Amino acid sequence: MRGNFFILLTVLVLMVFPGVIFAQEDSTAVDSALVAEGDSAAVDSAAVVEEVVQEEEASADTMGMDEVVEEEVEEVKGGFFSKFATFFRQGGPAMWAILIFFGVGTVIFIERVFFLFGTARAKPEALMAKIATLIRRGSIEGAIAATSEEKSPLSKIVEAALRNYKGSERDIQNAVDEMALAELPRINARIGYLGMLANVSTMVGLLGTIFGLIAAFAAVAAADPEQKGVLLANGISQAMNTTAFGLIAAIPMLVAHSVLTSKADNLVDDIDRYSVMVMNMLAQARREG
């Protein structure tokens, strides 16, 4: 079930990100066409007005229409997603690789947040206080029932120790170790990929920068003198955009990696501490019994 959720979330993110970019490209093209139609309509209306009214009134109306069209163009160009779509297109093919890495990293972060701050989250102090009370009363079955209500890795490891209460201390330790080998990998699963994806995104951004500069200088070398400035500007724009987007994707993933790693380490420390505490409680209860 968790694997299917991870795959579904990955596909969803990878479909949404490109869809937003394509939608912005289409909307930009449509808006540009509307603006062009508005320009032609303004010119036709200005020609009709010049035949009917005086030249000064016609010029004033034309200036008014030009101001309206300029405001519409500014509104079209002013949207964040429209600017991002333009920024993405100018970056070249490397932008798609960085986008895929960022999408996968986003999915990993969301899935790990749900697990570490949800499923694996426990209140160890309250749980251990309840278990200690039940063990002192001699109600091992009650302690097992209390831990079985929780789904966190800590509760499962403590439950494994309690279920082997009648065995020797070595048997209890083996049960705890066996359950820990099954639960600890779930805590640290896929977190390391975030650091890897961040580094790869940065490297791909730099690689796109190199390719952009190579393409720019190659085009400038074979172009007419009048076109050299435009070609050089386009190549440098592609180079800088890939570097910027690589860093934009890498920085959040590095932060997410640090946050999730810290949370996972805290959970592992709690497991080590409280599993030993339970084993000591059971050993004392057996001596007293």
C-alpha positions in Angstrom: 0.0 0.0 0.0 2.8 2.4 0.9 4.7 1.5 -2.4 1.5 2.2 -4.5 1.0 5.5 -2.7 4.6 6.5 -3.5 4.3 5.6 -7.2 1.0 7.4 -7.5 2.3 10.5 -5.9 5.4 10.5 -8.1 3.3 10.2 -11.3 0.9 12.9 -10.1 3.7 15.4 -9.4 5.5 14.7 -12.7 2.2 15.2 -14.6 1.3 18.5 -12.8 4.6 20.3 -13.2 4.9 20.0 -17.0 1.1 20.6 -17.3 1.5 24.0 -15.5 4.3 25.0 -17.8 2.5 24.0 -21.0 -0.7 25.7 -19.8 1.2 28.9 -19.3 2.8 28.6 -22.7 -0.6 28.1 -24.3 -2.1 31.0 -22.3 0.8 33.2 -23.3 0.3 32.4 -26.9 -3.5 33.0 -26.7 -3.0 36.3 -24.9 -0.5 37.4 -27.5 -3.0 36.6 -30.2 -5.7 38.6 -28.4 -3.3 41.5 -28.0 -2.5 41.4 -31.7 -6.2 41.4 -32.6 -6.7 44.3 -30.3 -3.9 46.2 -32.1 -5.5 45.6 -35.5 -8.9 46.6 -34.3 -7.4 49.7 -32.8 -5.8 50.6 -36.1 -9.1 50.0 -38.1 -11.1 52.1 -35.6 -8.5 54.9 -35.8 -8.8 54.9 -39.6 -12.6 55.2 -39.5 -12.4 58.0 -36.9 -9.9 59.9 -39.1 -12.5 59.9 -41.9 -15.3 61.2 -39.7 -13.7 63.5 -37.2 -10.9 65.9 -37.1 -7.2 64.8 -37.0 -6.6 65.9 -33.5 -9.5 63.9 -32.1 -8.4 60.9 -34.0 -4.8 61.1 -32.7 -6.1 61.5 -29.2 -8.3 58.4 -29.5 -5.4 56.4 -31.0 -3.1 57.4 -28.1 -5.8 56.3 -25.7 -6.2 52.9 -27.4 -2.4 52.4 -27.4 -2.3 53.0 -23.7 -5.0 50.4 -23.2 -3.1 47.9 -25.3 0.1 48.6 -23.4 -1.7 48.0 -20.1 -3.0 44.7 -21.4 0.4 43.6 -22.6 1.8 44.5 -19.1 -0.9 42.4 -17.5 -0.1 39.5 -19.8 3.6 39.7 -19.1 3.2 40.3 -15.3 2.0 36.8 -14.2 4.4 34.7 -12.2 3.6 31.5 -14.0 3.9 33.2 -17.4 7.3 34.5 -16.4 8.3 31.1 -15.1 7.2 29.4 -18.4 9.3 31.9 -20.4 12.2 31.3 -18.0 11.8 27.5 -18.4 11.7 27.6 -22.2 14.8 29.8 -22.4 16.8 27.3 -20.3 16.8 24.5 -22.9 16.6 20.7 -22.5 18.5 20.6 -19.2 15.5 22.3 -17.5 13.4 19.2 -18.0 16.0 16.9 -16.3 16.1 19.3 -13.3 12.3 19.5 -13.2 12.1 15.7 -13.0 14.7 15.5 -10.2 12.8 18.3 -8.3 9.5 16.5 -8.8 10.9 13.2 -7.5 12.5 15.0 -4.5 9.1 16.7 -3.7 7.4 13.3 -3.7 10.0 11.8 -1.4 9.7 14.7 1.0 5.9 14.5 1.1 5.9 10.8 1.7 8.6 11.0 4.4 6.9 13.8 6.2 3.7 11.7 6.4 5.6 8.7 7.7 8.1 10.4 10.1 5.7 13.0 11.5 2.6 10.8 11.3 2.9 7.0 11.3 6.3 6.9 13.1 5.5 9.6 15.5 5.0 8.5 19.1 4.8 9.9 22.6 7.5 7.7 24.2 7.2 9.2 27.7 3.5 8.6 28.0 3.8 5.1 26.4 6.6 4.1 28.7 4.8 5.4 31.8 1.8 3.4 30.9 3.9 0.2 30.2 5.9 0.7 33.5 2.7 0.9 35.5 1.2 -2.3 33.9 4.5 -4.2 34.3 4.6 -3.3 38.0 1.1 -4.6 38.4 2.1 -7.9 36.7 -0.1 -7.2 33.7 2.2 -8.1 30.8 -0.8 -8.8 28.5 -2.2 -5.4 29.3 1.2 -3.8 28.3 1.2 -5.8 25.1 -2.3 -4.6 24.3 -1.2 -1.0 25.0 1.7 -1.2 22.6 -0.3 -3.0 19.9 -2.6 0.0 19.7 0.3 2.1 18.4 1.7 1.7 14.8 5.0 3.4 15.4 8.3 1.5 15.1 9.0 2.1 18.8 5.8 0.5 19.9 6.4 -2.6 17.7 9.9 -3.1 19.1 8.7 -2.7 22.7 5.8 -5.1 21.9 8.4 -7.7 20.6 10.2 -7.5 23.9 7.0 -7.9 25.9 5.9 -10.9 23.9 9.1 -12.7 24.8 8.8 -11.9 28.5 8.9 -15.6 29.5 12.1 -16.2 27.7 15.6 -15.5 28.8 17.2 -12.1 28.6 19.0 -13.3 25.5 15.7 -14.2 23.9 14.3 -10.8 24.6 17.4 -9.1 23.2 17.1 -11.2 20.0 13.5 -10.4 19.6 14.2 -6.7 20.0 17.1 -6.9 17.5 15.0 -8.8 15.0 12.2 -6.2 15.1 14.7 -3.3 15.0 16.2 -4.7 11.8 12.7 -4.6 10.2 11.7 -1.2 11.5 14.8 1.0 11.4 15.2 0.8 7.6 11.6 2.1 7.3 12.7 5.2 9.2 15.6 6.1 7.0 14.1 4.9 3.7 14.6 7.2 0.7 15.9 10.1 2.8 19.4 9.8 1.3 18.0 10.2 -2.2 17.2 13.9 -1.4 20.9 14.7 -1.0 21.7 12.8 -4.1 19.0 14.6 -6.2 20.1 18.0 -4.9 23.7 17.4 -6.0 22.7 16.0 -9.4 20.3 19.0 -10.0 23.2 21.3 -9.3 25.5 19.3 -11.6 22.9 19.2 -14.4 22.4 23.0 -14.1 26.2 23.5 -14.5 26.2 21.1 -17.4 23.4 23.1 -19.1 25.4 26.2 -18.5 28.4 24.8 -20.3 26.3 23.6 -23.2 24.6 26.9 -23.5 27.9 28.8 -23.6 29.3 26.4 -26.2 26.2 26.8 -28.4 26.3 30.6 -28.0 29.9 30.9 -29.0 29.5 28.4 -31.9 26.5 30.3 -33.2 28.3 33.7 -32.9 31.3 32.4 -34.8 29.2 31.4 -37.8 26.6 34.2 -37.7 26.3 37.5 -39.4 27.6 40.5 -37.5 24.1 41.8 -37.1 22.9 38.6 -35.4 25.8 38.0 -33.2 24.5 40.1 -30.3 21.1 38.3 -30.3 22.6 34.8 -30.5 25.1 35.5 -27.8 22.4 36.9 -25.5 20.2 33.8 -26.1 23.0 31.5 -25.3 24.0 33.3 -22.1 20.3 33.4 -21.1 20.1 29.6 -21.5 23.3 29.1 -19.5 22.3 31.3 -16.6 18.7 29.9 -16.5 19.9 26.3 -16.1 22.3 27.3 -13.3 19.6 29.2 -11.5 17.0 26.5 -11.8 19.5 23.8 -10.7 20.1 25.8 -7.5 16.4 26.6 -7.1 15.7 22.8 -7.1 18.8 21.8 -5.0 18.5 24.2 -2.1 15.0 23.1 -0.9 16.0 19.5 -1.3 19.1 20.0 0.9 17.0 21.7 3.6 14.5 18.9 3.4 17.2 16.3 3.7 18.6 17.9 6.8 15.2 18.2 8.5 14.2 14.6 7.7 17.6 13.2 8.7 17.4 15.0 12.1 13.9 13.6 12.7 14.9 10.1 11.7 17.9 10.3 14.1 15.7 11.4 16.9 13.4 8.5 16.3 16.3 6.0 16.3 17.7 7.4 19.5 14.3 7.0 21.2 14.1 3.4 20.0 17.5 2.6 21.4 16.8 4.3 24.7 13.3 3.0 25.4 14.0 -0.5 24.2 16.8 -0.9 26.7 14.5 0.7 29.4 11.8 -2.0 28.7 14.3 -4.8 28.9 15.5 -3.5 32.2 11.9 -3.3 33.4 11.2 -6.9 32.4 14.4 -8.1 34.0 13.5 -6.4 37.3 10.0 -7.8 37.1 11.3 -11.3 36.7 13.6 -10.9 39.6 10.8 -9.6 41.8 8.5 -12.3 40.6 
